[in-house]
Amino acid sequence: MSAETNANEKPPAQSSVPHDDGPRPVPVANPQAAPGSIRNLPWWAWLAVLIGLAIFLWFMLDHFLQVPPV
């Protein structure tokens, strides 16, 4: 084929319908962590864990550090 015939050829027609490449990856908090890692929890999950831990410690300390009645 000569350069003349290549110059006259049209590129393949582009489809106006976008192609579906499958599901997109879910954004994570830490992309370096392994999939399913606890390090990928969102901020609100960590907040819930901290609130739950604070409530648990509050009740444990309240129970075990009671001042006996005089």
Backbone as numpy.savetxt, mean C-alpha at the origin, in Angstrom:
# Nx Ny Nz CAx CAy CAz Cx Cy Cz
14.58 -4.28 -49.56 13.73 -3.09 -49.56 14.61 -1.85 -49.56
14.17 -0.88 -50.28 14.95 0.35 -50.34 14.44 1.34 -49.31
15.20 2.39 -49.09 14.81 3.43 -48.14 13.57 4.15 -48.62
13.36 4.17 -49.93 12.19 4.85 -50.48 10.90 4.15 -50.09
10.87 2.85 -50.15 9.65 2.12 -49.77 9.41 2.20 -48.27
10.47 2.21 -47.46 10.30 2.33 -46.01 9.75 3.69 -45.64
10.14 4.73 -46.35 9.67 6.07 -46.06 8.19 6.22 -46.40
7.72 5.47 -47.39 6.31 5.58 -47.80 5.38 4.74 -46.94
5.93 3.79 -46.18 5.07 2.95 -45.36 4.55 3.73 -44.16
3.30 3.49 -43.85 2.70 4.16 -42.69 2.90 3.27 -41.46
3.06 3.91 -40.31 3.16 3.11 -39.09 1.82 2.44 -38.80
1.80 1.36 -38.05 0.52 0.71 -37.75 -0.43 1.66 -37.04
-1.70 1.55 -37.39 -2.71 2.44 -36.81 -2.82 2.20 -35.31
-2.90 3.28 -34.56 -3.07 3.19 -33.12 -4.56 3.08 -32.79
-4.89 2.18 -31.92 -6.28 2.00 -31.52 -6.68 3.13 -30.57
-7.89 3.62 -30.74 -8.37 4.68 -29.85 -8.84 4.10 -28.51
-9.01 2.78 -28.46 -9.44 2.13 -27.22 -8.19 1.76 -26.42
-8.07 2.23 -25.17 -6.88 1.87 -24.40 -6.86 0.38 -24.09
-5.69 -0.18 -24.09 -5.55 -1.61 -23.80 -5.53 -1.82 -22.29
-6.17 -2.89 -21.88 -6.18 -3.23 -20.46 -4.97 -4.10 -20.16
-4.06 -3.57 -19.36 -2.85 -4.31 -19.01 -3.03 -5.14 -17.75
-4.26 -5.28 -17.30 -4.50 -6.06 -16.09 -4.61 -5.16 -14.88
-4.72 -5.76 -13.71 -4.88 -4.95 -12.50 -3.62 -4.15 -12.20
-3.82 -2.95 -11.73 -2.68 -2.11 -11.36 -2.25 -2.47 -9.94
-0.96 -2.32 -9.63 -0.51 -2.64 -8.27 -1.09 -1.67 -7.26
-1.38 -2.18 -6.08 -1.95 -1.37 -5.01 -0.82 -0.54 -4.39
-1.03 0.77 -4.23 0.03 1.55 -3.60 0.20 1.15 -2.13
1.42 1.10 -1.69 1.72 0.69 -0.32 2.52 1.79 0.37
2.55 1.73 1.70 3.26 2.74 2.47 4.77 2.64 2.27
5.29 1.42 2.18 6.73 1.22 2.04 6.97 0.23 0.91
7.28 0.73 -0.29 7.44 -0.19 -1.42 8.64 -1.12 -1.29
9.61 -0.80 -0.41 10.76 -1.67 -0.26 10.44 -2.91 0.60
9.38 -2.85 1.38 9.03 -3.97 2.24 8.42 -5.10 1.40
8.53 -6.29 1.92 7.98 -7.45 1.21 6.46 -7.36 1.16
5.84 -7.89 0.10 4.37 -7.87 0.02 3.77 -8.61 1.22
2.73 -8.02 1.81 2.09 -8.61 2.97 2.81 -8.33 4.27
3.85 -7.53 4.23 4.62 -7.21 5.43 3.84 -6.26 6.32
4.09 -6.35 7.62 3.44 -5.44 8.58 3.92 -4.01 8.35
5.06 -3.85 7.70 5.57 -2.50 7.42 4.75 -1.79 6.36
3.87 -2.50 5.66 3.06 -1.87 4.62 1.69 -1.42 5.13
1.49 -1.43 6.45 0.21 -0.97 6.98 0.05 0.52 6.77
-1.16 0.99 6.44 -1.36 2.44 6.28 -1.33 3.15 7.64
-1.26 4.48 7.60 -1.09 5.27 8.83 -2.25 5.06 9.79
-3.47 4.91 9.26 -4.62 4.79 10.16 -4.64 3.43 10.87
-4.04 2.41 10.27 -3.94 1.11 10.94 -2.94 1.20 12.09
-1.83 1.90 11.88 -0.87 2.09 12.96 -1.49 2.92 14.08
-2.29 3.92 13.72 -2.96 4.73 14.74 -3.91 3.86 15.57
-4.67 2.99 14.92 -5.57 2.09 15.64 -4.79 1.16 16.57
-3.65 0.66 16.10 -2.82 -0.22 16.94 -2.31 0.54 18.17
-1.85 1.77 17.98 -1.35 2.55 19.11 -2.45 2.89 20.11
-3.63 3.23 19.62 -4.75 3.52 20.53 -5.14 2.27 21.31
-5.21 1.13 20.62 -5.52 -0.12 21.29 -4.48 -0.49 22.34
-3.20 -0.28 22.01 -2.14 -0.56 22.97 -2.23 0.37 24.18
-2.54 1.63 23.95 -2.67 2.58 25.06 -3.83 2.19 25.98
-4.96 1.78 25.41 -6.10 1.36 26.22 -5.75 0.10 27.02
-5.10 -0.86 26.34 -4.70 -2.09 27.01 -3.77 -1.79 28.19
-2.76 -0.96 27.96 -1.83 -0.63 29.04 -2.51 0.13 30.17
-3.44 1.02 29.82 -4.18 1.77 30.84 -4.91 0.83 31.79
-5.63 -0.14 31.23 -6.39 -1.07 32.07 -5.48 -2.03 32.83
-4.37 -2.47 32.21 -3.45 -3.35 32.91 -2.79 -2.63 34.09
-2.33 -1.41 33.86 -1.71 -0.65 34.94 -2.73 -0.33 36.03
-3.94 -0.03 35.62 -4.98 0.27 36.60 -5.27 -0.96 37.46
-5.22 -2.13 36.85 -5.52 -3.35 37.58 -4.37 -3.77 38.51
-3.15 -3.74 38.01 -2.02 -4.27 38.77 -1.37 -3.26 39.70
-1.62 -2.00 39.52 -1.01 -0.99 40.38 -2.04 -0.32 41.28
-3.02 -1.09 41.71 -4.04 -0.53 42.59 -3.45 -0.28 43.98
-3.85 0.82 44.55 -3.44 1.12 45.92 -4.43 0.42 46.86
-3.93 -0.42 47.76 -4.87 -1.12 48.65 -5.54 -0.13 49.60
-6.78 -0.41 49.95 -7.48 0.49 50.87 -6.81 0.48 52.25
-6.80 1.61 52.87 -6.15 1.74 54.18 -7.15 1.45 55.28
